[in-house]
């Protein structure tokens, strides 16, 4: 089982300016993301192993900031709704649809996993 404490603790420590992170942002060469998921009744920190966006819908342009880059927000293209295939910390495969803010965070962090910076 993967230890999620490293990812969630780092994310929580930077909660004032960070709502998501990818493992490679803290020097871990694995395809793992962690983010604050506010899509449910209670906000929770979610960790995804090997996340893959398998469907996108509703393209829009927005601005995002990033802890990995100096300066202010930058323009980028995102999607209002995404379907993500990933593994849980227990290595169970899941497919889930996210919309809105959670979808935007996931897209940003998956970009990091793919070596893309905004």
N, C-alpha and C positions, 0 to 999 in steps of 0.2 A: 504494500500500500504506500502511496505517496504521502509525504508529510506536508500537510497544508499550512501548518503553523508559520513556516517561513514566509509564505506568500501573503497570508491574511495579516500577520503581525506587521510586515513591512507596509502593506496597504493602510492599515489602521494608523500606523505611526505617521503617515503622510496624509491623513484624511482631510486636512484643511485645504489641500491643493491637488488631491488625487482621488479619483473614483475608480480607477482600474490600473492594472499593471500586468506586464508579461514577464515571464521568468527571465528572459534574456536582458531585461532592464536591470536586474540585480546580479548579473553574471552567471546565471544558470542556463546552460545550453539545452533547454528542453522546451517543448511546445506546450506551455502551461500558461493560462491566464487566470487572474483573480479580479473580481469587480464587486462593487456595491450594487446589488440587485434590488431596486425599489419597485419592481413590477408587482409584487405581491402585497398582502396586507401589512406585513412586517418586513422592513428592509433587512436583507441578509447578505453576508459575504459569500459569494459563490466562486468555486474553483473549478475550472474546466481543463481536462487533459486532452490534448490533440484536437482542439476545436477546429471545425471546418464549416464554413458557411456554404450551405448547399442550395440555398434559394435566397434571392433578393427581390424586393419589390418597392416601388415608390421612391425613385432617386430624387435627391435634393442636394443643394449646396449649402454648406454651413462653415463655421469657423471653429477650430479646436486649438487648445493649447496642449503642451506636452512637457513633462518633466525632463525628457531627453533632449530638448531643444531650448536654446536661449531665445529671448524675445517674446513677442506677443503671439496671439492666436494666428493661425494660418488657414487659408481657404482649403476645403476638401469636399469631396463628393461622398455622400452617405445614402443609405436606404432606410425608409421608414419601418420596414418589416424585413426580418431575416429569419431563416430557418437554419439552426446550427446542429450539427452532429458532433458529439463529444463523448468523452468518458468521464464518469464520476471518479471520486477518490477511491472508490471501491472497484474501479475498472469496469463498471457497468456502462454499456453504450446507451446513450440517450439521444433523442432528437427533440428539439423544442423550438418553438417560434417565439421570438422577442420583437417587441415594437418600441417605438419612442426612444427615450433616453437610454434604456438598457441596451437596445439594439445598437445605438451609436457607440456606446462604450465598448461593446464586444467587437464591433468592426475596427475600432481604433487599436485594440489590443491584439486582434488577429493580424492586423497590418504589422505590428511589431514582430510577431512570430514569423511573418513572411519577409522580414528585413526592410519593411517600408516605413519611412517616417513621413509625417505630414509636412 
